[in-house]
Each structure stands twice: as C-alpha cells, then as structure tokens.
Amino acid sequence: MAALSDSLKLAHGPALANRIAKSAMSERLGTREGAVSAELVALYRRWAGSGAGLLITGNVMVDGRSLGETGNVFVQDARDLDGLRAWADAARSAGARVFMQINHPGRQAPRTVSKHIVAPSAVALKGAGPFFATPRALEHREIEEIIARFAETSRIAQQAGFDGVQVHGAHGYLVSQFLSPYTNRRNDAWGGDAARRRRFLIELLRAVRAAVSASFTVGLKLNSADFQRGGFDESESMALLEELDREALDFVEVSGGTYESAKMFEETVPARASSKLREAFFMDYVERARSRIRCPLMLTGGFRTRAGMQDALAGGAVDIVGLARPMAIEPELPKGLLSGARSEALPVRLATGNATLDGLVQGSWYQAQIDRMGHGKEPQPSLPRWRPVLGYLSARRVSPRVPA
Ligand SMILES: Cc1cc2nc3c(=O)[nH]c(=O)nc-3n(C[C@H](O)[C@H](O)[C@H](O)COP(=O)(O)O)c2cc1C
C-alpha cells in the first residue's frame, strides 16, 4: 500500500522521490521567438523547492507554426539549447525530476496566434466564433512529419537535461483529435475505425521512444473521455489502454475534457467534501483502468485534501497524485502535505455558473498567479476573479515571430 512519501521507480529513467507531481500548466512565459525566458527559469526555481517529486512543464509545442497560445515555448530544433538547459537545471535544483510536456494544438489553435491550423479532419470547434478557424485536414506526409517533430523535440529535451517527456494526448489537442471519432472523420490509415484512430498516438510513442535513451522517461496524458457526444468515450479509452500496455510507456496521467467540454476545469466544491475520498474527478475511471494496463497511473483533477490523496494511493489504482491549480497559489503545498503540516489546499471558488466563461476565468486567473511567481512575486489568492480576464481581453495580442 503506497503512501504519499514513498518513492516510485519508473521503467525508464530515475525514481521519483514521492507520489506528488505538479501537473502541466501552460505558463505562457516564452519569448516572442518561442524560447525560454528568465521568468520561466525563475518560476521553476520556485517550484523546484515545492516538495513535489515530479514537475511536469506546461505544454511545449513541437511546431512554431502551430501554437495554442501566445507565450508558448516551442522546440523544433536545438537553437535554444542553453535556455532549455537553464530551465531543466532550475527545475531539478532541489531534487525533483522534470518532464517536458510536448504538444501540438491541432484545431485548438486561435487564429490570432497560429497561421497553420491543421487537424485530422476539417471540423471546426463548436461555438468558437471569430477566435478559431476551421482547420485544414492533414495530408499523410504531414502526419508523418508531425510524428517526427515529437521525436525530435524529445531528443532535444533529453539533450537539455530534462528527465523525460510527457506526450499531451488529452484535452482535445491534436493527439486527442486523432483519437476522437467526432474530430477524426478520416477513412484512411489514420482513421475510419478505433484501431486506425489510435495509430497516430502509437506511432508517435514509438518514434519518441526510439529517439531517446533507456534512461529517459516517456509518459502520456490521456482523456478518460472527451465528455461530448460522438467523442472519444470510455470504451475506446479502455481499449487504447490495453494496446498501450504492449508499448514501452512509463506512466499514464488520466484527465478528461476538451475546449468544448472543459471537464478538467471543474472545481472541487467544499460542500461535497463529505465525499472527500472521491474528490478526484476521474477516480472511478482509474479504478476500472487499473486492470487494463500495468504501468503506473497518475490521476489529476480535483485533488485537494491529504486524506483524498492518501486514499487514492491506498486503493491501489493511483500511483501518482497530480496537482495543478493548487500549485499556482500555494507553490509549497506538497511539502506541507508530505510533512503532515497541511491537510488540505486553500479553497478557491472562481466558478461563474457559465461553462464557457469559467474556462476563460480559470485560465486567466491561474495564469496571472503563475506570472506573478515568474516575476519573483508571491501568488495573490485574493485577486478578484474578473481582473485577469479583463487584462487578457484588453491586451494587444502579438503573433509570435516564427523562425523559418
Ligand atoms: C492555467 C492552466 C493551464 C493549464 N495548462 C495545461 C497544459 O499545458 N497541459 C495540460 O495537460 N494541462 C493543463 N492544464 C490542466 C491541468 O494540468 C489539470 O489537468 C487541471 O487543472 C485539473 O487539475 P487540478 O484540479 O489539480 O487543477 C492547465 C490548467 C490551468 C489552470
């Protein structure tokens, strides 16, 4: 029976000192060239001392032409190796391990940020209005190129001193789009039935594994389900886990939702805390998933109490507890949870009652906290929930400069 303070050995790469991981949060602190900034390094020096055994970076894009947000770091060649080294060194400076999350946004790329908006099929985001264009369907050759990009970014991450990568296969980005029958309407080698929809991810994972050494970790973030009609559902997700069990994969982090159904941004409501042991959103899924795949499972979304985290580990279905939003307002929370000095995270209620607005409010509020830490300030839990949204909407958004 695992405890929060137990170490964990992964099949490839170094052991994690304990079972708490900072889950990925897009920092948006990259330079206009998509390089690592001094603020990003400062942020990870702060998180290095958090007590978490593992820090997973916010999503790093594999193609500078396809970004999810301004301020995304992208790694498509080794030109920023020194910056990447400084980032990895800062994150590892107090003993935590650091994995780079690598991603391609596919159709979830705002038109103000990306000129190259591609996806498995030309299916537009619902209700995306003026912000998101209808993507162009990828050609076979381009799909193979993107797979090669994921492999190259991983190779560079290893060269820069990261301990591993995590392929972002969740939240409706490109990998997720390939897996979903709603966004993948192809009828070729990459779509048409569930096995062919899985092919992009399987080939991508093999290419990544082949590009790095045996001492480097390769993980995956995966949706339990998309939570939308016609999307990637639990039965396809379970079948995928069985297939992944045959691959050289070191861990799977379970999440859920997409931009169209932002399940991952729900809030653990304090009033529901009587069912504390079930505070994690995808707990039932992970329990069912446990028998399908042998590699360690990380669960993220909703964990706020030490009791809830301990119970998830004790039940045997969860090997790593992922924390995202709490790390943006209490960067030393894992230390407190591990020592027993803290029994729960600071409660935060930002929900507006409108699902679309909630995504905007949450994203900008937590990003503002991350930004403060990057600039050497303390997080500000009392920050009014609307203030960062107003700043976000009024800011003149500049398109990042992309190297040829
Ligand atoms: C500001 C912000 C940025 C995020 N960026 C990412 C990201 O880059 N990649 C990712 O996989 N998840 C991202 N997430 C989702 C979190 O990793 C996590 O799945 C979600 O917040 C639920 O976990 P929590 O309840 O512990 O916050 C982000 C969340 C927030 C609040």
The ligand as an SDF file (V2000), in Angstrom:
LIG
                    3D

 31 33  0  0  0  0  0  0  0  0999 V2000
   -3.7350   27.8920  -16.2230 C   0  0  0  0  0  0  0  0  0  0  0  0
   -3.8040   26.4300  -16.5630 C   0  0  0  0  0  0  0  0  0  0  0  0
   -3.0530   25.9410  -17.6170 C   0  0  0  0  0  0  0  0  0  0  0  0
   -3.0870   24.5720  -17.9440 C   0  0  0  0  0  0  0  0  0  0  0  0
   -2.2700   24.1110  -18.9380 N   0  0  0  0  0  0  0  0  0  0  0  0
   -2.1880   22.7840  -19.1630 C   0  0  0  0  0  0  0  0  0  0  0  0
   -1.2280   22.2640  -20.0730 C   0  0  0  0  0  0  0  0  0  0  0  0
   -0.4190   22.9820  -20.6640 O   0  0  0  0  0  0  0  0  0  0  0  0
   -1.2300   20.9240  -20.2750 N   0  0  0  0  0  0  0  0  0  0  0  0
   -2.0810   20.0780  -19.6110 C   0  0  0  0  0  0  0  0  0  0  0  0
   -2.0190   18.8740  -19.8130 O   0  0  0  0  0  0  0  0  0  0  0  0
   -2.9870   20.5410  -18.7430 N   0  0  0  0  0  0  0  0  0  0  0  0
   -3.0480   21.8730  -18.4740 C   0  0  0  0  0  0  0  0  0  0  0  0
   -3.9170   22.3280  -17.5330 N   0  0  0  0  0  0  0  0  0  0  0  0
   -4.8020   21.3560  -16.8440 C   0  0  0  0  0  0  0  0  0  0  0  0
   -4.1530   20.8050  -15.5720 C   0  0  0  0  0  0  0  0  0  0  0  0
   -2.9790   20.0730  -15.8330 O   0  0  0  0  0  0  0  0  0  0  0  0
   -5.1070   19.8680  -14.8210 C   0  0  0  0  0  0  0  0  0  0  0  0
   -5.3970   18.7490  -15.6470 O   0  0  0  0  0  0  0  0  0  0  0  0
   -6.4170   20.5550  -14.4000 C   0  0  0  0  0  0  0  0  0  0  0  0
   -6.1650   21.8570  -13.9330 O   0  0  0  0  0  0  0  0  0  0  0  0
   -7.1190   19.7460  -13.2980 C   0  0  0  0  0  0  0  0  0  0  0  0
   -6.2680   19.5220  -12.1930 O   0  0  0  0  0  0  0  0  0  0  0  0
   -6.3680   20.3940  -10.8340 P   0  0  0  0  0  0  0  0  0  0  0  0
   -7.7700   20.1960  -10.2980 O   0  0  0  0  0  0  0  0  0  0  0  0
   -5.3210   19.8370   -9.9080 O   0  0  0  0  0  0  0  0  0  0  0  0
   -6.1230   21.8030  -11.1940 O   0  0  0  0  0  0  0  0  0  0  0  0
   -3.9080   23.6810  -17.2080 C   0  0  0  0  0  0  0  0  0  0  0  0
   -4.6600   24.1840  -16.1420 C   0  0  0  0  0  0  0  0  0  0  0  0
   -4.6140   25.5290  -15.8030 C   0  0  0  0  0  0  0  0  0  0  0  0
   -5.4110   26.0320  -14.6360 C   0  0  0  0  0  0  0  0  0  0  0  0
  1  2  1  0
  2  3  1  0
  2 30  2  0
  3  4  2  0
  4  5  1  0
  4 28  1  0
  5  6  2  0
  6  7  1  0
  6 13  1  0
  7  8  2  0
  7  9  1  0
  9 10  1  0
 10 11  2  0
 10 12  1  0
 12 13  2  0
 13 14  1  0
 14 15  1  0
 14 28  1  0
 15 16  1  0
 16 17  1  0
 16 18  1  0
 18 19  1  0
 18 20  1  0
 20 21  1  0
 20 22  1  0
 22 23  1  0
 23 24  1  0
 24 25  2  0
 24 26  1  0
 24 27  1  0
 28 29  2  0
 29 30  1  0
 30 31  1  0
M  END
$$$$
